[in-house]
Structures are given as C-alpha cells and as structure tokens.
Amino acid sequence: MEICRGKPNNATVMNPLSCDSFLLCSDGLPAGTGQCPSEMLFNAEKEICNFPENVNCGSVPLPTQFQTSTEESTEMITDLSVETTTSSVPNESCPQIDDPVSPLYMSIPDNCTNYIMCYHGTPLIMQCPIGTEWNKNNSICDTPENAKCQASFQDPFGCPVEGTKVLPHPTNCEKFVFCLNGISRVQVCQMFKYFDPVAGECVLGKC
C-alpha cells in the first residue's frame, strides 16, 4: 500500500475503506488503524477527527450512519451499517492535553494485537500489522518473540487470530460478523437484505 509513502512517522492518513477511520504511518507503511470518536469523520487535510460538516471524504466511502441518501451502492462496504463490538475502549485514562508529535501509547489488558493511542484526550484503539504484537515496553508493534505478550482474550465469534474472514451471525440472519486479525465487528445488512453465508455477502430477500 502506497498511501503512506513519503509520509513521516506517526503521520495519519485517511483509511481508503471508510471515512470515519484513519491509518497511522511508520517507515512509509501503514502501522495501525484508528477509529474516530462517534459522530466524527477523519479530516485528511488537518489530520484530525472532526465533525462531518468540516470534512470532505471525496471518493472514500461514507459510513451509513452519516449517509443522507437512500440510494443503494453496489459496493459491499457502503451496504452496511456497523455495530462495533470493539468500539468500547477499556478503562484507560488519556491526558486531556497531549503532544501529537509524540503521542502517548498504552497497552490493552488481555489483547496482544491492539493498543491505545491517546488523541486529544480520547483513547483510540489501534491495530498492529498482521504477524506483529504490541510491545508495551517499547511502545511499538513488534515480533511476537520480542513483544512477549500473553493474552487470555478469545473472540466471542471465533474469529481467526490473523487475516480477514466473514462469518454468519449465530442468531440473526440480517447480520454477519467481519473478522480482522482476531477482532470481530458485527455488521448489519441494509433493509430488505439478509446475509447469505454461501455468497459471503448481503443479498436481496428474506431469511
């Protein structure tokens, strides 16, 4: 991915998959994903999360909770409204005043692949690249051998530890589970659609 090419370390760029999140750059590569606080979108020009009226997402998909149009999209990413099972941040305290040049990072108990970045007093959950774990001693994503992280956390939907996977929701056919590196996100199909586990996407019809 060239989105971070030429960017300084700790620079933030818009996530091309969704306008309400961003990527953290390190050594010219994406090193983590951050989620904007509720009701905010990422302002790529100012590199901050801001209110929708101050943000131009351009061609980046707009989350359904911010959409005012009822037009259906053929892109699966805009076919969904998101219920995030991992949006609640652990009870960690971020200082109200922080240095954006040298952000404060914190580990998450019982979680080896995610960590917290303090952003203007708000704790944001970030994600290490595939194959790495959070090294709380050095405050970087590191090899598992160096990170020495031991977590007892197990995803409730049985998501694999690495990679992406789409699973049917165990109790509601109008929902499905999107897995990313062991973390699950429950997503809801649009009205008049249900999740087809064979096709791996939401399709028109009833369960």
Secondary structure, DSSP 4 states (H G I P E B T S, - for coil): --TTTTPPTT-EEE-TT-TTEEEEEETTEEEEEEEPPTT-EEETTTTEEE-GGG---TTSPPPGGG-------SSGGGSEEEE-TT-SPPS-PPPSS--TTS--EEEETTEEEEEEEEETTEEEEEEPPTT-EEETTTTEEE-HHHH--------TT---SSSEEEEE-SS-TTEEEEEETTEEEEEEEPTTEEEETTTTEEEES--
